[in-house]
Amino acid sequence: MTNRCFVYQEGEKITDIAMPEMAYWLTDRKVFIWWSISEVDSHVLSHLKNTFDLHDLVIEDIVNNNQRPKIEEYGDSVFIVMHVLKKEKARLKKKQLAVFMSERFLISIEANPYDSLLDGFSAYEHDAKLLKAGPGSILYSLIDRVADQYFPIIADLENQLDDMESCIFNCDQAEDNVRQLYTIKRRVLELRQVIYPLIEVTGKLYAGRVPKACEGLQNYFRDVHDHLLRMGHTLDVIRETIATAIQANLTSVAIDESKVTKKLAAWAAIFAVGTFMVGVWGMNFALMPELEMTYGYPISLALILLASGFLYLRFKRLAWL
């Protein structure tokens, strides 16, 4: 994906332009431009600073593409950072999307592009009424597309939890269960770190003193804000469910271990009775009347069996065996 620049007038895209033409179009107050950057080099950075008068701190944030989602105002311009997420196998791949916007232009910078947000953007370009609102309409469209990409990831986490529900109390899978739950919990944490700051960003775009380029678009940004709030609430529910599931899984394991301990203790008590009796009669003292009894041996065996049988039945009734 290469860098591209579009010119919009009265809600329609009228042309694509190259970097040298941007300064000319910026003088036409009837249009606004959108520069979509996917490859940042020294030439692009120099053009950003000289043509669009970007602040040094903005340039620094563009180069260091590991910023948390945020919004910063520089006079009549606004700088926004958000993160695009994509699921690849068992992990989430994240890239930064930075946007610098004023009333006359919008610049979007995608770090390490894999699926450009330009793909499928035609659905927004057909909404002339929206595009007439200026660069703020492009910002809304970008944030809306970024937020839409979070929904399937959250839905997948919910499906994983639903699939695990049947095996939470399976002690044979206890270790695997906890490992999977912690994996899901880590995904939830990654999403929270992306979504909650973006909720704060969208809140500043529709409530209170909004940037000039966003005036008239408060309802659109409020809609995205509500979607993000709903996603945040869902993540909170998932996190609480995970905590409950982990506790339930560990409790199940503890109960299973308690059952094993009871069985061991019961059998130990049963064998202890026989061991005690055999130990007493095996001391070989001279004056032990039982040693002279004709039926002393079978009687002693019978007593051991009776005592052991009584204990076995007793523990069985207590559900220890």
C-alpha positions, 0 to 999 in steps of 0.5 A: 500500500503506497501513500495516497492523497485525495481532494474532496469538494462538496461531499465528493472526491474530485481527484487524487494528487501527488505530494508536490501538489498539496501546497497548491490545493491547501490554498483553495478554501473550497476543498479539503484534502486527506493524505493517507500515509502507509510508508513513513520516510524522511521525505514524508516527515519533512513534507509533513513538517514544512507543508502542514506545519506539524509540531515536533511532538507530533512528528516524534509520536508518528516516528515512535509508533507505540503510543497509547490511544490519546487526543491532543490539541495544537491550536485549531488542529487535533492529533489523535492516536488509536490502535487497529487490532487484527487476530492472527491465530492465537495472538492479536496483532496491533498497529498504530493509526495516527491522525492529524486534522484541521479544518482544511486537511486530515492526515492519517498515518498507519504504522506497519500496514497489513490491511489498510483502512482505505480498503472498503472505504467506498461505503463512506465516500458514497455518503455525500452528506457526511463528507460535506462536513469536512475532514471531521467526517473522515476522522469519524469514518476512520474511528468507526472502522477501527471500532468495528474491527473490535467487535469480532474479536470480543465476540470470539472471546465470548465464544471461547468462554462459552465453549469452556463452560462445559469443562470448567468442572472437569478436574482432569483438564484443570491445568489446561482450563486455567491456561486457556482462561489466562490466555483469554484474560490477557486478550481482554487486557489488551483490548481494554488498553486499546478501547478505554482510552479511545472512549475518552478520545471520542468523548472529547469529540462530541461533548463540551468544547469540540475541535472546530473540524468536528463541529456538526458531527457530534451525533456521529461521534456520540454513536461511536462513543456508545459502541465503544462503551458497550464493548467496554462493558462487555469486556468487564463482564468477560473479565468478571466471568473469567475470574469466577471461572478460574475460582470455580475451577480451582475450587473444583480441584480443591474439592477433588483433592479433599475427596482423595484426602478423605479416602486416604485418611479412611483407609489409613484409619482402617489399617491402623486398627489392625496394625494396633491389634497385631502390635499389641499381641506381638509384644511377646510378654510372658504373661499374655493369656491370649497366647495360651488360648486354643482359639486365640489366633482365629479370634484375633483375626475375627476381631481385626476383621470386625473392627476393620469392617465396622470402620469401612461401613462407617466411612462408607456411610459418611461418603469418605469411601 
